[in-house]
């Protein structure tokens, strides 16, 4: 819906505004939400809203250590995602950008080429690629677009030489 105007825009600050304006909180179909609420009320499902600090994969179950200090043991982890609109990666991405003098827009997000390359040997996807991919960068469609671009670049079919 917003991709046409996004792709026409070259100013990175304006691109950030378009991304922010296009982004909506995630949603769940009504029937799924209703069933989820019932399962929580019936204590068939436990709801935890927290950040995962560590994941232990030894044994028959998975143990999630949460930022709050709680621990959760599960048989299966289907999806873990974040909801924060800010650039992910924290100090790791900050240090990488600083140490390698990698370009960032005023919003702190990487400035990448069409192949999603931030450095000859560093490709990005997801939120780190949103100034190139647009509002869809954080979802499945964005992941697919990112994968296609990176594969094309590595194969040399985007006009870029593959990086050794």
N, C-alpha and C positions, 0 to 999 in steps of 0.2 A: 504494500500500500504506500509506503513512504520511500521506497527505493528509487523511484524516478528522480524526485527532487534531490535526494541524497547524492546520487551518482552525478548529477549536474553540478553539484557544489564542490569547489576546490578549496575553499577557505576552511582550515581545520577547526577553527573556533566555531564557525557556523555549522560544520558537520557535527560537532559535539552537541550543539543546541538541537539539531534535528534528531539525533539519536535519543537525547533526553526526552524530547517531546513525543517521540514515537513509542517509548518504552512504557509498558503497563505492567502492573503486578501480575504474576502468574495466576492462572485460573484453572479450575477443575470443573468438569461437567457436573451439573446439578445432581445427577443420580450417583455419581462417584462420591461427591461431597456428602450427600445424605447417608450413604452406606458407611463412609468413614466415620462420621459423627456417631452413628449407631454402634459401630464396633468399639469406638473409644468409650462410649457410655456403658456398654456391656462389658468393658474391661477385657475385650478380646485383643485390643491393640493399645499399646502405651504410646502416648504422644510426647516426644522430646524435641524441644526447639533450642538448639545449642550448636556450638562449633565442635567439630571433631579435632582433638589435639593429637591423638595417636590411635592407630588401629593395630591390634594384635591379631594375627591370622593363624597362630598355632592352635592345633586341636580341631575338634569337630565344629566349634562355633567361632564366631568373630567377637572380639571384645573391643568396644569403642570406648575410649577415654575422652570425656568431654571437657571443654574449657571450664565448665562450672565445677569440675572435680568429680562429677558423677561418672559411673561406669555403666555401660549397657552391653549385655551379652545377647547376641542375635545369631540365628541360624543362617540368615541370608540378608544381604544388604542390596536393595534394589536400586536405590538412587540416593545420592547425597549431593546436594547443590546449595549454592549460596544465593542470597537475595540482595546483597549490598550492591549499590550502583557504582561504587568507587572502583578504581583500578585494582585488580588483585595482584598478589605477589609480594607486597610489602617490602621489607628490607632486601630480600633476594633480588627483586627486580630493580629496586633503587640502586643497589650496589653494582649490579650488572650494567645498568645504564651509565653509571658514573665511571666505573673502571674501564669500560670499552668506548666511552664517549658516544653512546648511542643516542640518536635524536628522539626527542619527546616533544609533543605539542604542549601548549600552555596548560592543558588539563592534566598533564602527567602521563598520558597514554603514548605508546610508541608510535613513531612515524615510520611506516613500513612501505615497501614497494608493492606493486601489483601481485607479486608472488608471495606476499606476506613475510618477506625477509626483512628483519630488523638489522641484521649483520650478515655478511656472507655465509656464516655458518649457524645463524639463529633465525628460525622461522617461528611465527606466533600464530595462535588461533584463539577462538573464544573472545573474551573481552579485550585482550591485548591486540586483537586485529580489528576492533570495531571502527576505527577511523577509516579503514579501507573497505571493510565489508558492510558497515552500516548497522542499523538497528537489529538485524537478524543474527549478528555475530555470536550472540550468547545462546542461541537455541540450536535445535537439530539441523535446521536448514542452513544456518551459519556454519556449523561444524562440517556439513557436507561441502559447502562452497570452499571452506578453508582447505579441506582435504584435497579437493580437485585442483586448487591452485598450487598447493605445495607439491603434489605429485607431478603436475605439468612442469613446474619449475625444475624439479629434480631430474626429470626426464629431458629437460632442455627444450620443451615445446612452447614456452611462452616468450621466446626470444632472449632468454637468459641462459648463460652457460651453467651447467650443473656445477655445484660446489664440491670439491673433493673432500 
